[in-house]
Amino acid sequence: MGDLIENVVVAGGGRDAWTAAVRLAGALGGTVRVTVLDPAPGPGPAGIEAIEAARLAPGVQQALFDGLGVLESTWMRACDASFDVATRYVNWRTPHAASAVPHTLAGGWADHFYRPYAPLPLCEDVPLIDHWRTRRYHGETLEPFDYACFREPPLMDARKSPRWLDGRAALPYGWHADAHSFTAFLRKLATRTLGVRRVVGVPQSAERDEHGMLTALHTADGLRIDGDFFLDCTGEQRLLMAAILKEPFVPAQHELLCDSAVVVTTPHDPAHGIEPYTTLVAVPEGWAWRTPLAGRVVTGLVHAGDLTGPDRAARRLRALWGPDPDRATVHHVRLATGRSRRSWVKNCVALGAASCALEPLPGAGPADVLDAVDLLVRDFPAMAGREAPAARFEQALAERFARARDLARLHYAAGPRTDAPLWRAQHALPLSAALAESTAAYHAGLTPAPGELPYHALLAATAVRRPAPCPALAHRLDSRRAAEDHFTRVRRQQRILLETLPSADAYLRRLHGLPSRQFPRLHEAATVLGSGGGFALA
């Protein structure tokens, strides 16, 4: 027993810290004592955690709540949560005046597309995107990539719920949640259900043994917190990794130029309804987002501080969605881009923004912390080998950071926008070797390699010209016939779900006890959908 790690100290009191504490304490089954060193109440979090709405990926329910018997409806009510089925991109292909209303493309389609949480389907081991490219090249379809390959786009146009009113799930989905309420809910869950100890204080110095391992943290108030292993979840302050262990932060601002954001929170307009997606609008200064919660809306605009000042950014955001300044809460946020040179040093691991930080375009949020904690749990070390998993951990995090960075870069590079200094400057930056190779493969009609699907899907969605066909499919006539059936099945399921799903607004009003509207009639769809065509409830 003497070689087991028994005490883990989590430094930080924000969303990253309490996400890590709940996941770690739950996964290790009470075999370690988890202590969270939570700073005293102050002016609030800085950087990315200051954004008041958190995007939560579909795995959050299983990773944090299912094992503890916490119902989705319980934490959704506590956190003013709404559904997040997809990301809706507006005007990323038309360099015109900033507008939240989609412009019209040359072919008559509106300039918007969706990136659902649902995985891209396969048809006989071939990604459906290859079949769509081939059909589009030969003039067999004019349907956009997302509408042809996924069920979600027309459902999102109609603002449908991912669940029927009786609670059955029809689509994969994540959530929008009030960030501060979500953190508070996790804190209560950790301390009352999992036995996590909360100590109020800010780490100021540390004790280390003869091998350089941390053995205790000292706070500014004179407290001493012993530990065998430490997690730095102090966000962009990096109070353990940078301040105590002197591990440098390697900036990547030369690759992603946006370093600032203005965030505006306003009460929700009941007449607007609650849309079940996140909206991202391309504007000359950068891009803006809209995240609806159950009682208010959080909007923001990400920009480069040296090209657009905060007042101009706020005016652009106000013109885009018209938040009333007298009813709005406005924050200006600085965004760091880069990563700690190492995220595992001795017996300390940095998670979340303490490890790496990007502008929120990839939309990862707490999912990154959960993935990193799962890597830690998988290779949880013994006392004598507390650095043994470090190399594997670092490699995995470096690869994930590179993919997220490249996906953010591709948002700027994939479309034709060069209508403003930021977009021209971002376009002029060279792509990484991996991203350039993946982009070249897409334009050559090659099937995406493992890990390339997000890039190819974004390229297909933002394309304004006819895509290259997949040459290999010319030798797979059976697969092409099967794909025809698959596309037909997607359209049929879209029609059925449009008829049977309630609006997201109706579902959420019932969930949160908001004043009722006329609920859509709930149809019984299970027998219609059945097992035909391979349709499965999420």
Protein Blocks (a to p, Z undefined) as FASTA:
>chain_A
ZZpcfbdcdedjbfklmmmmmmmmmmnnopaccddddddddebpehjllpmbdcddfklm
mmmmmmnopafklmmmmnopacdfbccdehklbccdddfbdcddfkopacdddddfbdcd
deehiafklmmmmmmmnopacbdfklmmpmklmmmmnopafbdfkopafbdcdddddfkl
mmmmmmmmmmmmnopacdedddfbdcddfkopafbdcdfkopacddfbdcdfebjnomml
mmmnopacddfklmmmbfbdcdddddddfknopafbdcddddfklpadddddfkbccddd
dddfklocfklmmmmmmmmnopafklcccddddddedddfbfcehjaccehjllpccdfk
lonmmmlmmmmmmmmmmmoccfklmmmmmmmmmmmmmmmmmmmmmmmmmmmmmmmcffbf
klmmmmmpccdfklmmmmmmmmnopacdehilmmmmmmmmmpcbdcdddfklmmmmmlmm
mmmmmmmmmmmmmmmmmmmpccfklmmmmmnopacddddddddfklmnmmnhhiacZZ
